[in-house]
Amino acid sequence: MKHTMSVLVENKPGVLARVAGLFSGRGFNIESLTVGETEDAAVSRMTIVVGGDDMILEQISKQLNKLIDTIKVIDMTEKQFINRELALIKVAVNSGNRGEVMQVVNIFRGKIVDISSKTFTVEVTGTDDKINALLELLLPFGIKEMVRTGSVALTREWQKEEPKKR
């Protein structure tokens, strides 16, 4: 099962290396990792997507909380959250398929951000599923290069309450 974690850390040199080292040292694979400053320049938010069962996630959370630079660890997996990813995709085009590629990109609300006689560079944001679906449709045209940011996520302010148990 995929788990999405948000880790608030002090914005200092070496923190990312310590967090990544914690995962690799215990044999956990990070599927996605993004880091950036928050509204407070002294704090960074790491969005980490990791595979594993609930016991593994609990162990990771405990280890992250032990790191001196960690401010807060939030497991978003069981919460309602918003996540997005950015992808830049360089697609092979020719005079016969330019219009078709443009239509596919428009359907996914992507943008063509660079063109040449042989390629379009497409920018798209969305969920992992949306980007994967676009890639599947662009694959027959020929994907020359691609880069993805990994997931960034925030919990929703409004959370659906669980029914009270009696």
C-alpha positions in Angstrom: 0.0 0.0 0.0 1.2 3.5 -0.8 1.5 6.0 2.1 1.8 9.7 1.7 3.5 11.5 4.5 4.1 15.2 5.2 7.1 16.0 7.3 7.8 19.5 8.5 11.5 20.0 9.2 13.9 22.8 10.1 15.2 24.4 6.9 18.9 23.5 7.5 21.7 21.9 5.4 21.8 18.1 5.8 18.2 17.5 6.9 17.2 16.0 3.6 20.2 13.6 3.7 19.4 12.5 7.2 15.8 11.8 6.3 16.7 9.9 3.1 19.4 8.0 5.1 16.8 7.0 7.6 14.7 5.3 4.9 17.6 3.7 3.0 19.3 2.5 6.2 16.2 0.5 7.0 15.7 -0.8 3.5 12.6 1.3 2.7 12.1 2.5 -0.9 11.0 6.1 -1.3 8.7 6.2 -4.4 8.5 10.0 -4.4 10.1 12.8 -2.4 9.6 16.5 -2.8 10.9 19.3 -0.6 10.3 23.0 -0.4 10.1 26.0 1.9 6.8 26.6 3.6 5.2 30.0 4.3 7.9 30.2 7.1 11.4 30.3 5.5 12.8 28.5 8.5 10.6 25.4 7.8 10.6 23.0 4.9 7.8 20.5 4.0 8.8 17.1 2.7 6.1 15.1 0.9 7.2 11.5 0.9 5.4 8.7 -0.8 6.5 5.3 0.4 5.2 1.7 -0.1 4.6 -0.7 2.8 2.1 -1.9 5.3 0.9 0.1 8.4 3.5 -1.4 10.7 6.3 -0.2 8.4 4.7 3.3 8.3 4.4 3.4 12.1 8.1 2.5 12.4 9.1 5.2 9.9 7.0 7.8 11.6 8.6 7.0 15.0 12.1 7.2 13.5 11.3 10.5 11.7 10.0 12.0 15.0 13.3 11.1 16.7 15.3 13.2 14.3 16.3 16.4 16.0 15.3 18.6 13.0 11.8 17.1 12.7 9.0 19.4 13.7 6.0 17.4 12.8 5.1 14.1 10.9 1.7 13.7 9.4 0.5 10.5 7.8 -2.0 11.7 5.2 -3.0 8.2 3.9 -6.1 7.9 6.1 -7.0 11.7 5.8 -8.5 13.6 2.9 -5.7 15.4 1.1 -5.0 17.2 -2.1 -1.9 16.1 -4.1 -0.5 17.2 -7.4 2.5 16.4 -9.5 4.1 18.3 -12.4 5.5 16.6 -15.5 7.4 18.0 -18.5 7.2 15.6 -21.5 9.1 16.0 -24.8 7.0 14.4 -27.5 8.0 13.6 -31.1 5.8 15.3 -33.6 5.6 15.7 -37.4 3.4 17.6 -39.8 0.9 14.8 -39.8 0.3 14.4 -36.0 0.8 17.9 -34.6 -2.9 18.6 -34.3 -3.6 15.2 -32.7 -0.9 15.7 -30.1 -2.3 19.2 -29.4 -5.8 17.8 -28.9 -4.6 15.1 -26.5 -2.7 17.7 -24.5 -5.7 20.1 -24.4 -8.0 17.3 -23.1 -5.7 16.9 -20.1 -5.5 20.7 -19.6 -1.8 20.5 -20.4 0.2 23.3 -22.1 2.7 23.1 -24.9 5.6 25.2 -23.5 8.2 24.7 -26.2 8.1 23.7 -29.9 10.5 22.7 -32.5 10.1 21.2 -35.9 10.4 17.7 -34.4 9.1 18.0 -30.8 6.6 19.6 -28.5 7.4 20.0 -24.8 4.3 19.5 -22.7 3.7 20.7 -19.2 0.9 19.0 -17.2 -0.1 19.1 -13.5 -2.4 16.7 -11.8 -2.7 13.5 -9.9 -0.4 10.5 -10.6 -3.3 8.8 -12.4 -3.9 11.8 -14.7 -0.2 12.1 -15.6 0.0 8.3 -16.2 -3.1 8.5 -18.5 -1.6 11.3 -20.5 1.7 9.4 -20.9 -0.2 6.4 -22.1 -1.8 8.4 -24.9 1.4 10.2 -25.8 3.5 7.0 -25.9 2.5 6.0 -29.5 3.8 9.4 -30.8 7.2 8.8 -29.1 8.3 10.3 -25.8 11.8 11.7 -26.3 12.4 12.9 -22.7 10.4 13.2 -19.5 10.8 14.5 -16.0 8.3 14.4 -13.1 8.4 16.3 -9.8 6.9 13.7 -7.5 3.9 14.4 -5.4 3.2 17.5 -3.3 0.3 17.3 -0.9 -1.6 19.1 1.8 -4.5 17.8 4.0 -7.9 19.3 3.3 -9.0 21.8 5.9 -12.4 20.1 6.1 -12.3 16.5 7.1 -15.2 14.1 7.0 -15.9 13.1 10.5 -16.1 9.4 11.4 -19.4 8.2 12.8 -19.3 8.0 16.6 -19.2 4.4 17.9 -21.6 3.6 20.7 
